[in-house]
Each structure stands twice: as structure tokens, then as C-alpha cells.
Amino acid sequence: LQVEESAVSLWNWTVTKHTGAVISDEQRAKLRFVACRLICLCEGNDPPEGTIRRQILMSMKTGKGWIDIGKAGLADGFLENAVNSIEKLYAKLRQGSEDEADIQVHRADVEKSLFKVLSYQAESVFAQGDFQKAVMCVQRCKDMLMKLPKETCYLSILCYNFGVETYERKRYEQSSFWLSQSYDIGKMDMKYSVGKEMQAKVLRLLATTYFEWDCSQYLDKALKAISLANQENLHPAGFFLKVKILLKSGASDEDINSALAEFTQLEMSLDFCLNTAKLLLEHGRESVGFDFLKSVPERFESSPDLGKITLLHIEFLLQNKRELLAKQKIEEVIIGHYTGKQLLPEALNQLHIILWDRAAKHYEAKNYSEALHWYNYSVSFYTPGQIDQNLAKLQRNMASCYLHLKQVDKAKEAVKQAERCDPNSIFTKFSVYKIAVMENDTDKAMEAVIEIGKLAEKPSKHEDKLRVDKNTGSNLLSLAAQIALENDQQIVAIKALEYLSEHLQDCQQLFAALKCLVRLMLSKVMAENAEKRDEDINSILTYLNLAHKKLAESFTEEKFTGDMRILEAHWFRKVAWNLAVQFKDSPEKMRDFFVLSFKLSQFCPSDKAVLVAQKTCLLMAAAVDLEMGRQQVTPSEQTELFSEALQHLQTCKEVWKVLKLTGDFAKDPTDTLLLLYEFEARSKLNDPTLHNLMESVWEQPQIEIKTLEIIASLAMEPPARYPVLCKKALKSALNLHRKQAVIDAVKFSKCLHSLINISLPTGLTDLDTCVLQEVWDYFEDALSVVSSTDAYPEMEILWLMTRAWNTGIFQYTVGKYKEAEQWCGLGMRFLNHLGSLKKSYE
């Protein structure tokens, strides 16, 4: 009992809360579900009548609740329970009644509930897509209508709803069945019928269903249905549909005129009449359509929208290629415009659209004179001095026509009018530009293209009326460049392409523009003298840098594929390489182009050819930085140049590592160049890691004499000063000279000369004994080589003799007589090896 009371309370609470919109439909269905389940659990073996009635009500409403929220599958069980409870109720009522009259009363009572449950079951199975079960349920309901006539309207509308839903799903066969049922049920009891308007509505949808299902097969049924609908209730929709069906069936003009005559007294809106006329004309019934259109003004004499009729008339005259008649109608409208019969603004706008459309078609067909004729019709509706955005566009269009007809003065006048109406329009500026190019006025063309470029950056707020999209500026600049090139105005084309490259979003178009720019600027540079070249070369660098930037950004653009990116990168890197080679007289430019070529090559696959190009670019860039650093520049500039060179060398090392894996590079001098360039950069930067670098060099078994001699020279080349490294390099070189099978006396002499110079500075007297001994050994080495060959340069022998003699003299001046005697004696030993100079020094 307590559970039953709780279930009833829950049910009642749900009803009150839903009424107050506290809970949603789904929450209500769930709460009803719980309450109904609890009530069913409380059912005894012989429940009283009140309990059974409550169960029937709760099961019905719970099932209906699930249907209403689109969960029809959950409703079936509750609706079945409701049917079972109805049967129990009927049995119980009969037990207590023996009188036939009472039984009939009870039966009528039970049948009302059963009808409702059956209709809910029909909804449920229909929602679940079971057409046959839905038909069975509705048929049972239909059979009960004789006893329940008041339910006629409800059942008719239920079938109509089924018909609407199946029609929307294009299940025309099922839809026609349900709509036929709805109409038939609606006729069963006129007292409780849905009414003539609803019956007509059902029949119109039934006719539409047949029409859309298969007009050729069900044409008669469609016509019959719409005729019945119009008999039930005359409605514009029924009239329109009947005309539509007749047209589809290929009915004669006479039959269609008869159909139109049926509705002469029907009140219809002007738009409805126009749509009917349009329908007739679109189906090629010109005679009927134009006759009907002519009759419309009589019905709407006082309407301000009469201009719509004229517009439709003009439209269809043009569609049917009756241009002369259309022109007559337009001229009548123009006369009316100035005699107090103006069109409403909306209709006038529509007429302008028709006129411009016709002009545009003639323009596309290159019939420019006729296009001007139609544009002039449009101009006729504007008053002199009127300022209007559309008038500006109209004048621009006329200017284009005049230009094609070579009537430049008239074109200029039209553009002047456009400027008066809309001076800040990008389209107006473009018209000015076209005329300037045609007249070969380069200055004016440049001014106009600059204005177009500025407007492309920030479109005018007024341009919205002209349907300017984000690509308009780019499209106009592209067209401007094309026009300039066609008229041999390269400077103007370059300016247009420069602005274009700033605004293009499409990668393919952007790279095409940049390629064109590079080619144009190159041809310009080749024709210029050296003084004017710098600025244009800088422009080419800018274009290539922009190409590099856009290639990096292109990874996010789906339409720009990887293969496209590689092709573009190859083109631009090769251009940068060629320019670097071409501008070798300008070291800074050459370096910049080599660096750019390397950067662009990073978007290419790392095959051998690309790696070789990358290595060369970086080596050349480093070489140029070092060369520029050797020039007389400020210390800060030197530091910057040598640091940049180091960066290029570090990157080059990485590339070189990869490249060496691709083949045999035993004879390639890259390792030597990298070493020498790095040594020079680090030595001149006073880099503390220089000694570490050289430690690895001393250990190399294959190092060449020339490399060591260059290192020695660089070690003492300002601002570097590393005498210890210089000396060590020269000693290593001298050792390698000694190891030669045949000593090259000339090269040996030069190396020894440098080593003695660095070890025995000129003018120093107070020298360490160890130093003197070391230098003595060098002189002995020299004597050894001089004695063994006649190829030792005589001037070098003289220099050795003089240095030894002078060293003895310096020793003598500081009182070191023994050492002085030794060194002077050493010098005398070289005297014997002099040739022609011997007598002079004896």
C-alpha cells in the first residue's frame, strides 16, 4: 500500500512540475515510467475497478510520453499493458451487470479507452517504420468510428500527419495511402469532420504526392485530387497546383485558359499572380502567359507594385529573344519615370539588374556598342550630378566599352564621372590606370597602381556594395601587371607585381608573380649602368627573401603540395646561385645571393647535387666574409664579418659530413679550405678555442706543406698575432720539406727564411742562448741544402750570410765575443756558396 501511495504521489508531482515547466519532456517520461512500473508491481490477483482504471490511464500516458520524445520502442510494452488492463476492466464490469443496457454502457466506456490506445499504438509502430502494423491499428480505429463518431476529426488528422511525414521522406506510395485515408475518414461523419479547408489541404498534398511520385503514371489521380480540393475549398495554392499539373501533362492552351478562368473571382496577391504568369512563361506557354500577365494590372490598378508586372514582362521578352519589344517596354518605363509614374525603389533596382545583365552579355559577346546602349538605359534613371556608388560602377563599365571601341576621350569622361561619384574606389583607380597605360602615360599609370596597391591593403568601407572580396585587390593588381606587360611598360608592371606579391595568399600565384618580378628586374639590371644597379639588385634580393619566407610558410597550405614546393625552391635557388656568380664584382651582393641560394636549397631533397651546391654556397659566403674582413673596416665590422664566416663554416661542416657519405672525395680540397677559413676567422677574433683546433691539425698525417705555410702566414696577419703557432706551423712545414725525395730548394728557402725571421727578430741583441742555438740549427740546415744543390736562390744565400754576420755583430756589441766569432764565422761559410755576388762581399 505504501509503495502504491508513493507511486501515485510521484505521478501527481510529475504532472504539477511539468505544468510549471520545471522538468523537461524526457524527465517527465522517465518519472512516469518509474511511477507506472511501481503501480504494476502493486497489482493484486483481483484489483478493484479504480485501480484498473488508474493502471490504464498511467500506461497510456507513459507510452504516449515515450512516443512524444522519439523513443517509440519503449512505448510498446506500456500500450500492451493498457490493452490487457482494458480487457480486465471490461470483464470485471460485465461480472457485476446482467442488464444488456448496462453492458452496452460499459462497452462504450471501454471502447473509448481502447480507441485511444490503438491510435497510440499506430503512432508507435509508424515511428518504428512498420507500415503494415500501423495500417492494422488505424483500420481497427476506423472500424470503431461508427460507435465513436466524435473521434473522426482526431483520426483524420492522425492519418494526415502520417501522410505529411512519409511525403517529406519521399515515400510517396505510403504517403498517398495515408492522405487518402485521411480524406475518406474526414467524410465519414460531416458533423464531426475536420472541415472543408482541412479536407482541401489533405487533397492538395495528395495531388502533390501523385505529381512528384510519377506524374505520367498518376496524372489522372493528381488532377482528380486537386479538382476535389478546389471543390472543397477554393484556394490560390490549389489553383497554382492545378495549373502546374496541367502544364506538366501537356494540356492544351484552351484547357489551361479554362483553369485560369475558374479562379477569376478568387482573391489573390499580386506576387501570386506574377508567380503564375512566370510558371506559364517558363513552360513555354507564351500566348497564355502574356495574356494572363496583361490581365493582371486590371486587378491591381491601385497597387504601388504595378512595376513588378512590367519587370516580369521585360524579363520574359528578353528570355524569349524579343529584344526589340523589351526595349520598347524599357523606353516606356523611362518616359513614365519622368512623367510621374516612377517605379518603387525595389523594382527600379531590379530593373537596373536586368539592364546591367543584358549589357554584360553583350560585353562578353564583344558587342560593345550594344552593351553601351543597355548601360545608357540604366544611366537614364539617374539625375544629373547625382552621387551614387552604383552610378560609379556603371560609368566604369561604360569606360571599358569605350576603350574597346578605341573611343579614349569618351572613356576618360566616363572615368571622370566615376571618380566624382566614388573617388576612393579601387575599381575607379583601375579604370584610371587602364587609360594611363593605353595613353603611354607612365607617371600617371605608376600613381594609379600605387593607389590600387594601397587600397588593396585596406578596402574602402563603401566597396561592400560592389561585392568586393578579399581577392579583388590581388586580381586587379595581377590584371594591371598583365596590361602593363602587353603595352611594354616594364617599370609599371614591376610596381604592380611588387604590390601583388605582398597581398597574394595563394602560393602558386605568389611564386608565379615573384618569378615574373625576378625576370623583369634582371632584364632591367642588364640594361642599366653600374651606378643604377645597386637599388635593383637589392630589389631582387627582396624578392628572393620573400620567396624563401613563403616557402617556409607553404607547409600549412594543403593545395600547395610537396612536389610544387621542391620545384619552386629549385628555381629560386638556381637564380640566386647564378646571380651570385654574375655579381662577383660586388662581394657583399655575391655573399648575400650565395647565402640565399643555400637557404632556398634547404627546401629541396638532399641529393648529391644539392649537397654540393650547399657546400659551395657556404664556402663562398665564408670566403667573401673573410675577404671583406681583411679590408680596412672598423673593428666592430671586422668582428661581425668574421663571426658570420664562422657560422657559415659550422653549417658547411655539417653539410660536408653528409656529402662525404655519398662518394669518394679524396681529392676534394674542402677539408683544407674549411681548416684555413676557420683558422683565419678564429685567429682574427682572438678565439680562445684556436689552440684546441690546431692540436687536431698537428696530428694530421696528410697535411700539406702549403697548408702549413698559409696557417703560419695567417697567424701573423693583423689583427691576429700568434707567433708560437706561426713558428710551429713553419717548423712542421720545414720538416716536411726535408722529407721530400728531392728538396725543392726555392720553397725550402722561403720557408726557412720565414722561420728564421719569426725566431730571430731583427734588431734584438739580448737573445736567449736556447733561441740562438735553435736558430743556429736552422742555418746549419740551410748550409746542408745549399751544399747539396745549385738551385738554392743566391739572394736567399746572401740573406742568410747577412743575417748570420749581423747576429755576430750584435753579439759583439754586448761583449759576447766568442758567440760573435761563431756567428760571423757562420756567415763566412755562406760566402763560399755565392755566385756572381761573391767578389762584392769578399
ABEGO torsion letter per residue (X at the ends): XAAAAAAAAAAAAAAAAAAAGABBAAAAAAAAAAAAAAAAAABBABBBAAAAAAAAAAAAAAAAAAAAAGBAAAAAAAAAAAAAAAAAAAAAAAAABABAAAAAAAAAAAAAAAAAAAAAAAAAAAAAGBAAAAAAAAAAAAAAAAABAAAAAAAAAAAAAAAAAAAAAGBAAAAAAAAAAAAAAAAABAAABAEAAAAAAAAAAAAAAAAAABAAAAAAAAAAAAAAAAAABBBAAAAAAAAAAAAAAGBBAAAAAAAAAAAAABBBBAAAAAAAAAAAAAAGBAAAAAAAAAAAAAAAAABAAAAAAAAAAAAAAAAAGBAAAAAAAAAAAAAAAAAGBBBBAAAAAAAAAAAAAAAAAAAAAGBAAAAAAAAAAAAAABBBGBBBAAAAAAAAAAAAAAAAAGBAAAAAAAAAAAAAABAABAAAAAAAAAAAAAAGBAAAAAAAAAAAAAAAABBBAAAAAAGBBAAAAAAAAAAAAAAAAAAGBAAAAAAAAAAAAAABABAAAAAAAAAAAAAAAAAAAAABBAAAAAAAAAAAAAAAAAAAAAAAAAAABAABBAAAAAAAAAAAAAAAAAAAAAAAABAAAAAAAAAAAAAAAAABBBBAAAAAAAAAAAAAAAAAAAAAAABBBBAAAAAAAAAAAAAAAAAAAAAAAAAAAAEBAAABAAAAAAAAAAAAAAAAAGBAAAAAAAAAAAABAABBAAAAAAAAAAAABOABBBAAAAAAAAAAAAAAAAABABBBAAAAAAAAAAAAAAABBBGBABBBAAAAAAAAAAAAAAAAAAAABAABBAAAAAAAAAAAAAAAAAAAAAGBAAAAAAAAAAAAAAAAABBAAAAAAX
